[in-house]
Amino acid sequence: MSGDETTHVTCLFPHMQTVRYTYCWEGTIAADFTLDAVRRRYVTLADLLHARGWSCLVAYDTRFLSAPIAADCYQGLRALGARVMLSSTPLPRPAIDVALDHGVADCAVMVSASNRDYWLNGLIVIAPAPGLSPFIDGHPPRECFPFPAETSNASTIDVRRAYIESLRREIDVDLARQTSLTIFVDVMNGTTGGIIPAVLGDGAQTKTIEINREPDAWFGRQAPHPHTAPLLRLRKLVRESDSHLGVALSADGRALGVVDNDGELAPHLDIALLLAQYLNRQYRQRGLVIAPASAASATWVRAWEAQTGLSVEFAAQPAARIVEARAANQLLVGVTEDGQPTIGRSGGIGDAPLAALLLVELVARRNVKLRVLRDKLRQSQGA
C-alpha cells in the first residue's frame, strides 16, 4: 500500500496556468485494492467534495477492474450527493488535465496505478487545492452499494475527443497528414490506443501502425512503461520495415520511448534537444531545456547550446525542476529520468502523445528519417 501527495503545474494553453495537487493511493489487487477499501476512500472523498463545493470527473484506465470500479465510484459518489460525471472511455492522464482546464469539473478521481506493475491498482485524485490527505486513509463505509452491472443511466462525457482536438491544435496537422511517412506506435495496451491515428485523421498519407492496442488489463504481465520494457517487437518492426520512426506510449500517456529507423532506442536527451531546437527554429519559442543530471556526461551539449542559443539545465530532480520552470514560464522542453516529456507551451506534466506528434511533425518537415536527425544533432557538435 502506498500514498503520496505531489504537486504539478499544468498549462494546456498559453493563457491558462493551474496548480493542481495529486493524491495517490495504491494497493495490490485483491489483497489491498479491494472494493471495500475503495469505497472507504470515496466516501471520504464525497465529504471533501461537499465541504469545498467541487464537482468531480470520475475517470479510469485500462487496468484490471478499473472500469467497473470507476462505475461503482461514480454511483457511490452520486448516491452520497456529490456532483459527478463519468468518463465514457479509458483516459490517459493528460486528457484529464485538458478536461479540467476546460472546466468540465473542478477535480477528478482516476482509477489507476499510473505506470506501476500490473498487479497494482489505485485511486488518484487531481485537485486544485491542498488538504485532501485524509482521502489516503479513508473511513469505514456508511453503506455498501451494489456493484453496478451497467452505467446506462450515468452522466457520461467524452473527454477523449476533447483531448484529441487539443492535440490537433498543438501541431501542424496538415503537414503531418500530407507527408508520406510510416510510423509505428506501441500503445502498450494502455489508454492511448487510437489517439495518434485519430489526430491525423482518415485519408492521411502518413501511415500509422499501432501495436499492442488490444485491451489487456494485465499489460502483457509487464510494467506498461517504455523506460523499463525492452520494446523488442517495436524495434524489430521499425527496423525491418525501414519506417521513419517508432514511438512507445506508457499506459497512462505520460512517458515516451522513441525508436529510430535503425531500430535503436533514442536517448531521452536526444529527443528533448531535437524538439527544443525545432520549436525554437520553427515557432520562435525560447526557454530552458531541463534534463536529468545523469545525462550531464554528454559534454557535446555545451556546443549545442552555443550553436542554438538555448540553455540546458541538468537537474538532480528534473520532475520538480520542470514544475518550477513551467510555473515561471521559463520552460521550453523538459524530460524526466523515465522519459516523461513536457512541452513548455502546452503542458505541465508528461504528455507523450503530444511529444510524439511534434516529433512526427519534425520528421515530416525535414523529410528525413529520425536516424538522420539524430546523427546531425551529434555530428554538428563533434560528438
C-alpha positions in Angstrom: 0.0 0.0 0.0 1.3 3.5 -0.7 0.0 7.0 -0.6 1.7 10.2 -1.7 0.9 13.9 -2.3 2.6 15.7 -5.2 2.1 18.9 -7.0 2.3 19.8 -10.7 1.5 22.7 -12.8 -0.4 22.2 -16.0 -1.0 24.7 -18.8 -2.6 23.4 -21.9 -3.0 26.8 -23.4 -0.7 29.8 -23.0 -3.3 31.9 -21.1 -4.1 29.1 -18.6 -1.9 28.2 -15.7 -3.3 26.0 -12.9 -1.6 24.5 -9.9 -3.1 21.0 -9.1 -2.3 18.6 -6.3 -2.2 14.9 -6.9 -3.1 12.4 -4.2 -2.4 8.7 -4.8 -3.4 5.5 -3.1 -2.4 2.2 -4.5 -2.6 -1.4 -3.4 -2.2 -5.0 -4.6 -5.3 -6.2 -6.4 -7.5 -8.5 -4.3 -5.2 -8.1 -1.3 -5.2 -4.3 -0.6 -7.0 -2.9 -3.6 -10.5 -4.2 -2.9 -14.0 -2.9 -3.4 -14.3 -2.3 0.3 -11.0 -0.4 0.5 -12.0 1.7 -2.5 -15.4 2.5 -1.1 -13.9 3.7 2.2 -11.9 6.3 0.2 -14.7 7.6 -2.0 -17.0 8.0 1.0 -14.3 10.2 2.4 -13.9 11.9 -1.0 -17.6 12.7 -1.0 -17.2 14.6 2.3 -14.3 16.5 0.9 -16.2 17.4 -2.2 -19.2 18.6 -0.2 -17.0 20.7 2.0 -15.4 22.5 -0.9 -18.4 22.6 -3.3 -16.5 20.8 -6.0 -17.8 18.8 -8.9 -15.8 15.7 -9.8 -14.9 13.8 -13.0 -14.6 10.0 -12.5 -12.1 8.6 -14.9 -10.2 5.2 -15.3 -7.5 3.5 -17.3 -7.3 0.0 -18.9 -6.1 -1.9 -15.8 -7.9 -4.9 -14.4 -11.1 -3.8 -12.7 -10.5 -0.1 -13.4 -13.7 0.4 -15.5 -16.2 -1.3 -13.1 -14.5 0.3 -10.0 -14.9 3.7 -11.7 -18.6 2.9 -12.3 -19.0 1.9 -8.7 -17.2 5.1 -7.6 -19.5 7.2 -9.8 -22.6 5.6 -8.4 -21.4 5.8 -4.8 -20.4 9.5 -5.0 -23.7 10.3 -6.7 -25.6 8.4 -4.0 -23.8 10.5 -1.4 -25.0 13.7 -3.1 -21.7 14.6 -4.9 -21.8 16.3 -8.3 -20.1 13.8 -10.5 -19.8 12.7 -14.1 -18.2 9.5 -15.5 -15.8 9.4 -18.5 -17.2 7.3 -21.3 -13.8 5.8 -22.2 -10.5 5.0 -20.6 -8.3 8.1 -20.5 -4.6 9.0 -20.5 -3.7 11.3 -17.7 -3.1 14.4 -19.9 -6.6 14.1 -21.2 -7.9 14.6 -17.7 -5.9 17.8 -17.3 -7.3 19.1 -20.6 -10.8 18.4 -19.3 -10.2 20.2 -16.0 -8.6 23.2 -17.9 -11.8 23.4 -19.9 -14.0 23.5 -16.8 -15.6 20.1 -17.2 -15.2 19.6 -13.4 -13.4 21.1 -10.5 -11.4 18.0 -9.8 -11.1 14.4 -10.9 -10.6 10.9 -9.4 -9.0 8.3 -11.6 -8.9 4.6 -11.1 -5.3 3.9 -12.0 -1.9 2.9 -10.6 -0.3 5.1 -13.3 2.6 3.0 -14.8 3.1 0.7 -11.8 3.2 -3.1 -12.1 0.2 -4.9 -13.5 -0.8 -6.4 -10.1 -1.5 -3.0 -8.6 -4.4 -0.6 -8.9 -5.4 2.5 -7.1 -7.1 5.9 -6.9 -5.6 9.2 -8.0 -7.3 12.4 -7.0 -6.3 15.5 -9.0 -7.5 18.6 -7.2 -7.0 22.4 -7.4 -6.1 22.8 -3.7 -4.1 21.0 -0.9 -5.7 19.4 2.1 -7.1 16.1 0.8 -4.6 13.9 2.7 -7.5 12.2 4.7 -8.5 10.7 1.4 -5.4 8.5 1.6 -6.5 6.8 4.8 -10.3 6.6 4.3 -13.0 5.8 6.7 -15.4 2.9 7.2 -18.1 2.8 4.6 -21.5 4.1 5.5 -23.4 1.9 3.1 -22.4 -0.9 0.7 -23.8 0.0 -2.7 -24.5 -2.8 -5.2 -21.7 -3.3 -7.8 -23.2 -1.7 -10.9 -23.9 -4.1 -13.8 -24.1 -1.2 -16.3 -23.9 2.6 -16.5 -26.6 3.3 -19.0 -28.1 6.0 -16.7 -24.7 7.6 -15.9 -24.0 11.2 -16.9 -21.0 10.3 -19.2 -18.7 12.7 -21.0 -16.4 12.0 -24.0 -13.2 13.6 -22.6 -11.1 11.7 -25.0 -12.5 13.6 -28.0 -11.6 17.0 -26.4 -8.1 15.8 -25.8 -7.7 14.7 -29.4 -8.9 18.1 -30.6 -6.5 19.9 -28.2 -3.6 17.8 -29.8 -4.8 18.8 -33.3 -4.5 22.5 -32.3 -1.0 22.0 -31.0 0.6 20.6 -34.2 0.7 21.2 -37.9 -1.8 18.5 -38.8 -1.9 19.3 -42.5 1.9 18.9 -42.8 1.8 15.6 -40.9 -1.1 14.3 -43.0 0.3 15.3 -46.4 3.8 13.8 -45.9 4.3 10.1 -46.8 5.6 8.7 -43.5 5.4 5.3 -41.8 5.1 5.4 -38.1 4.8 2.5 -35.7 3.1 3.3 -32.4 3.2 0.9 -29.4 0.4 1.9 -27.0 1.4 -0.9 -24.5 -2.2 -2.0 -24.1 -2.9 1.4 -22.4 -5.2 4.4 -22.7 -3.6 6.0 -25.8 -4.8 3.4 -28.3 -6.2 5.2 -31.4 -5.3 8.7 -30.3 -2.4 9.4 -32.8 -4.3 8.0 -35.8 -7.4 10.0 -34.7 -5.4 13.2 -34.6 -4.0 12.6 -38.1 -7.5 11.6 -39.3 -8.7 9.4 -42.1 -7.1 9.6 -45.5 -3.7 10.9 -44.3 -0.7 10.0 -46.3 1.2 9.3 -43.1 0.7 5.6 -42.3 0.3 5.0 -38.6 0.5 1.4 -37.5 -0.5 0.6 -33.9 0.7 -2.4 -32.0 -0.3 -3.8 -28.6 -3.6 -1.9 -28.9 -5.8 -4.8 -27.8 -7.2 -4.2 -24.3 -5.2 -6.2 -21.7 -5.9 -5.5 -18.1 -2.6 -7.2 -17.2 -0.5 -5.3 -19.8 1.2 -8.5 -21.0 2.4 -9.0 -17.4 4.9 -6.3 -17.5 5.1 -2.7 -16.3 3.4 -0.7 -19.1 6.3 1.8 -19.3 8.7 2.3 -22.3 11.6 3.1 -19.9 11.6 -0.4 -18.4 10.2 -2.5 -21.3 12.7 -3.7 -24.0 10.3 -2.8 -26.8 11.7 -5.7 -28.9 8.7 -6.0 -31.1 8.5 -2.3 -31.9 12.3 -2.1 -32.6 12.1 -5.2 -34.9 9.1 -3.8 -36.9 10.6 -0.4 -37.4 14.0 -1.7 -38.4 12.7 -4.4 -40.8 10.1 -2.1 -42.4 12.6 0.8 -42.7 10.0 3.1 -41.3 10.7 6.7 -40.3 10.4 6.1 -36.6 8.5 4.3 -33.8 7.1 5.5 -30.5 6.0 3.8 -27.4 3.5 5.5 -25.1 3.2 4.4 -21.5 -0.2 3.2 -20.2 -1.1 6.5 -18.7 0.1 8.6 -21.7 2.9 10.4 -19.8 6.1 8.7 -20.7 7.6 8.3 -24.2 10.0 5.9 -25.8 11.4 6.6 -29.3 12.9 4.1 -31.8 14.8 5.4 -34.8 14.6 3.8 -38.2 17.6 1.5 -37.4 15.6 0.1 -34.5 17.8 1.8 -31.9 16.3 3.4 -28.8 16.9 7.1 -28.9 18.1 8.6 -25.6 15.6 10.9 -23.9 18.2 13.7 -24.1 18.4 13.4 -27.9 14.6 13.7 -28.3 14.4 16.7 -25.9 17.1 18.6 -27.8 15.6 17.8 -31.2 12.2 19.0 -30.1 13.7 22.1 -28.4 15.7 23.0 -31.4 12.7 22.5 -33.7 10.3 24.6 -31.5 12.9 27.3 -31.4 13.6 27.5 -35.1 10.1 26.8 -36.4 8.0 28.6 -33.8 10.5 31.1 -32.3 9.9 29.6 -28.9 12.6 30.0 -26.2 13.2 28.8 -22.7 15.1 26.2 -20.7 15.7 22.6 -21.7 15.7 20.5 -18.5 17.1 17.0 -18.4 18.2 14.5 -15.8 21.6 15.0 -14.1 22.5 11.5 -15.3 22.8 12.9 -18.8 25.3 15.6 -17.9 28.1 13.4 -19.2 27.1 14.5 -22.7 29.7 17.2 -22.9 28.8 17.9 -26.5 25.6 19.6 -25.3 27.6 22.7 -24.4 28.4 23.1 -28.1 24.8 22.6 -28.9 23.9 25.4 -26.5 26.4 27.8 -28.2 25.1 26.9 -31.6 21.4 27.3 -30.8 21.5 30.0 -28.1 19.4 27.8 -25.9 20.3 26.6 -22.4 20.2 23.1 -21.0 19.9 22.5 -17.2 20.8 19.1 -15.8 18.7 18.7 -12.7 19.1 16.2 -9.9 15.3 16.2 -9.6 14.1 17.0 -13.1 10.4 16.5 -12.4 10.3 19.1 -9.6 12.5 21.5 -11.6 10.2 21.2 -14.7 7.3 22.2 -12.4 9.2 25.3 -11.2 10.3 26.4 -14.6 6.9 25.9 -16.1 5.3 27.9 -13.3 7.7 30.7 -14.1 7.1 30.4 -17.9 10.7 29.5 -18.4 10.4 26.0 -19.8 10.9 25.1 -23.5 11.2 21.3 -23.2 11.7 19.1 -20.1 12.3 15.4 -19.7 12.5 13.2 -16.6 14.7 10.2 -15.9 11.9 7.8 -17.1 11.2 9.7 -20.3 8.2 11.9 -19.4 8.4 14.8 -21.9 6.9 18.2 -21.0 6.4 20.8 -23.7 6.6 24.2 -22.1 4.0 25.9 -24.4 1.4 23.1 -23.9 1.6 21.2 -20.6 2.8 20.9 -17.1 3.0 17.1 -16.9 4.4 14.5 -19.2 2.3 14.3 -22.4 3.7 11.5 -24.6 1.2 11.7 -27.4 1.9 15.5 -27.8 5.7 15.0 -27.9 5.3 12.0 -30.3 3.2 14.1 -32.7 5.6 17.0 -32.6 8.3 14.5 -33.4 6.3 13.3 -36.4 5.8 16.9 -37.5 9.6 17.5 -37.2 10.4 14.4 -39.3 7.7 15.4 -41.9 9.0 19.0 -42.2 12.6 17.8 -42.6 11.5 15.0 -44.9 14.2 12.6 -43.4 14.2 9.7 -41.1 14.8 10.0 -37.4 18.3 8.5 -37.5 19.5 11.2 -39.9 18.2 13.9 -37.5 20.0 12.2 -34.6 23.2 11.9 -36.4 23.1 15.6 -37.5 22.4 16.6 -33.9 25.5 15.0 -32.6 27.8 15.4 -35.6 27.3 19.1 -35.7 28.6 19.3 -32.2 31.5 17.0 -32.8 30.1 14.2 -30.6 
